[in-house]
Amino acid sequence: MLVERRVSASADAAQRSAAELLAEAAGRGGHIALSGGSTPGPAYELAANLQPDWSGTELWFADERCVDPEDERSNYRLVKEHLLGSLDRPPAVQHRVLGELPAEHAADRYDSALQGVALDLVMLGVGDDGHTASLFPDDAALEERERRAVAVHRPDVARVTMTLPVLRGAATVVFLVLGREKAPAVARALGDISDPATPASLVRSDTGVTYAFLDRAAASALVA
């Protein structure tokens, strides 16, 4: 399945394009899943300004580190600071991963909460190694087809991630990736070959559309 690439002249322009799509989705309402990391914060701030009413949405997290919600590594904290705190009307429900629990317990709870849920939009990044959400190269979590959320143990911190069936079930999948250092991973992630060594290459909407918002630097290794 093809990815609709949107390449902008600058990182700011790519952030704005992603924010506009996110704001439109929030205006329509439904189930929206967000990610953490250093890249999406400005896009979340712009989306809050463009659409301050998220009361028709239910907010989910594509993944989360198993830390306290006030920990600086928490995806929930990032979204709270860059999006939720600026909204006039917050999401009807915020489905936070209980990262303060042991990873398996938190994953079990999130798996149950996601039962029957079809995402309207999920926003993702791509790591230098090609990972997305907390689906890492050649990890066993990539093979999961029954559960909707699983624990992932990493050297730095344990995590909980949505699985491929949930991410691929989203009506709209959005990748936001910036910077020349991401160019090799972007080329692998958005190419024609699906490879567990590059988990982002496995994430495409099964029924809808997949977008990639990139600046020119991140897109520099892509083949036209």
C-alpha positions in Angstrom: 0.0 0.0 0.0 1.3 3.4 -1.0 2.1 6.2 1.4 1.1 9.8 0.4 4.2 11.8 1.0 3.9 15.5 1.9 7.4 17.1 1.7 7.7 20.6 3.0 10.5 23.1 2.6 11.1 23.4 6.4 10.4 21.5 9.6 8.0 24.2 10.7 6.0 23.8 7.5 5.8 20.0 7.9 4.7 20.5 11.5 1.9 22.8 10.4 0.7 20.4 7.7 0.5 17.6 10.2 -1.2 19.9 12.7 -3.9 20.9 10.2 -4.7 17.2 9.5 -4.8 16.5 13.2 -7.1 19.5 13.9 -9.5 18.4 11.2 -9.7 14.9 12.6 -10.3 16.3 16.1 -13.1 18.5 14.7 -14.8 15.4 13.2 -14.4 13.5 16.5 -13.6 9.8 17.0 -10.7 7.8 18.3 -7.3 9.5 18.0 -4.0 8.0 19.1 -0.9 10.2 19.6 2.8 9.4 20.1 5.6 11.1 22.1 9.2 11.9 21.3 10.8 15.2 20.5 9.2 15.8 17.1 5.5 16.2 17.5 5.2 18.7 20.3 5.0 21.8 18.1 2.4 20.0 15.9 0.3 19.3 18.9 0.5 23.0 20.0 -0.6 24.1 16.5 -3.4 21.6 16.4 -4.7 22.9 19.8 -4.8 26.5 18.4 -6.5 25.4 15.2 -9.1 23.3 16.9 -9.5 24.0 20.6 -12.6 21.8 21.0 -11.6 18.1 21.2 -14.8 17.1 23.2 -15.9 14.8 20.4 -12.8 12.7 20.6 -11.4 9.9 22.7 -7.7 10.2 23.1 -5.3 7.2 23.0 -1.6 6.7 23.1 0.2 4.6 20.4 2.7 3.7 23.1 4.0 4.7 26.5 7.0 4.3 28.7 6.4 2.6 32.0 7.1 5.6 34.1 5.0 7.9 36.3 2.8 10.3 34.3 4.7 13.3 35.6 8.1 11.8 34.5 9.8 13.8 31.8 10.0 10.6 29.7 6.2 10.1 29.7 4.3 10.5 26.4 1.2 11.4 28.4 3.1 14.3 30.0 4.3 15.5 26.6 0.8 15.5 25.2 -0.6 17.1 28.3 1.9 20.0 28.1 1.7 20.6 24.4 -1.9 19.8 23.6 -4.3 19.1 26.5 -3.3 22.2 28.5 -4.2 24.5 25.6 -7.6 23.1 24.7 -10.9 24.9 25.6 -12.7 21.6 25.7 -10.6 18.4 26.3 -11.3 15.0 24.9 -14.3 13.3 26.2 -12.1 10.4 27.5 -8.3 10.3 27.9 -7.2 6.7 27.7 -3.9 7.0 29.5 -1.6 4.0 29.7 -1.0 3.3 33.4 2.8 3.5 33.1 3.2 3.5 36.8 2.2 -0.2 36.8 4.4 -3.1 35.9 4.6 -3.3 32.1 2.6 -6.5 31.8 -0.2 -5.2 34.0 -0.4 -1.9 32.2 -0.5 -3.7 28.8 -3.3 -6.0 30.0 -5.4 -3.1 31.0 -4.7 -1.2 27.7 -5.5 -4.4 25.7 -8.9 -4.6 27.4 -9.6 -0.9 27.0 -8.9 -1.2 23.2 -11.3 -4.1 22.7 -13.7 -3.1 19.8 -11.9 0.2 19.2 -11.1 1.3 15.6 -8.8 4.3 15.5 -9.8 7.2 13.2 -6.3 8.6 13.2 -2.9 7.6 14.7 0.1 9.9 14.6 3.5 8.2 14.6 7.2 8.9 14.3 10.1 6.9 12.9 13.2 6.3 15.0 16.7 6.2 13.6 16.5 2.4 13.7 13.2 2.4 11.9 11.0 1.7 14.9 7.6 3.3 15.3 5.4 3.4 18.5 7.4 1.0 20.6 7.6 -1.6 17.9 11.4 -2.2 17.5 13.3 -4.0 14.8 12.8 -7.8 14.8 11.1 -7.7 18.2 8.6 -10.5 19.1 5.9 -7.8 19.4 5.8 -7.5 15.6 4.4 -11.0 15.4 1.4 -10.4 17.8 -1.9 -10.7 16.0 -4.4 -11.4 18.9 -3.6 -8.7 21.5 -4.2 -5.0 20.9 -1.4 -3.9 23.3 1.7 -5.6 24.6 4.6 -5.0 27.0 8.0 -4.4 25.4 11.1 -4.6 27.5 14.0 -2.4 26.4 17.4 -1.7 28.0 16.4 1.8 29.1 12.8 1.4 30.2 9.9 -1.0 29.7 7.1 0.2 27.5 3.5 -0.6 26.4 2.7 -0.4 22.7 -0.3 -0.8 20.4 0.2 -3.8 18.1 0.3 -3.8 14.3 -3.4 -4.9 13.9 -4.5 -1.8 15.9 -2.2 0.6 14.1 -3.0 -0.8 10.6 -6.7 -0.7 11.5 -6.6 3.1 11.8 -8.5 4.9 9.1 -5.7 7.4 8.8 -2.1 6.7 9.6 0.2 9.7 9.9 4.0 9.7 10.1 5.7 13.0 11.0 9.5 12.8 10.6 12.0 15.7 10.5 15.7 16.0 10.1 18.5 14.7 7.9 19.6 12.2 10.5 16.3 10.4 9.9 16.7 10.2 6.2 18.1 6.7 6.0 15.3 5.3 8.2 12.7 7.3 6.3 13.9 5.7 3.0 13.5 2.2 4.5 10.2 3.0 6.3 8.5 4.6 3.3 9.9 2.4 0.5 8.1 -0.5 -1.3 9.6 -3.3 0.9 8.0 -4.3 4.2 10.7 -5.6 6.5 10.5 -6.4 10.2 14.0 -4.9 10.5 12.2 -1.6 9.9 8.9 -1.8 11.8 7.6 1.5 10.4 7.5 -0.2 6.9 4.9 -2.6 8.3 2.5 0.2 9.3 0.0 1.2 6.6 -3.7 1.8 6.9 -5.5 -1.4 5.8 -8.6 0.4 4.8 -7.8 4.2 4.6 -4.9 6.4 3.8 -1.3 6.7 5.1 0.4 10.0 5.1 4.1 11.0 5.7 4.8 14.6 6.6 8.5 15.3 6.1 10.8 18.2 5.7 13.2 18.2 2.8 16.1 16.9 5.0 14.1 13.8 6.2 13.0 13.1 2.6 16.5 13.5 1.1 17.2 9.8 0.7 13.8 8.9 -0.8 13.6 7.7 -4.3 11.0 9.6 -6.3 
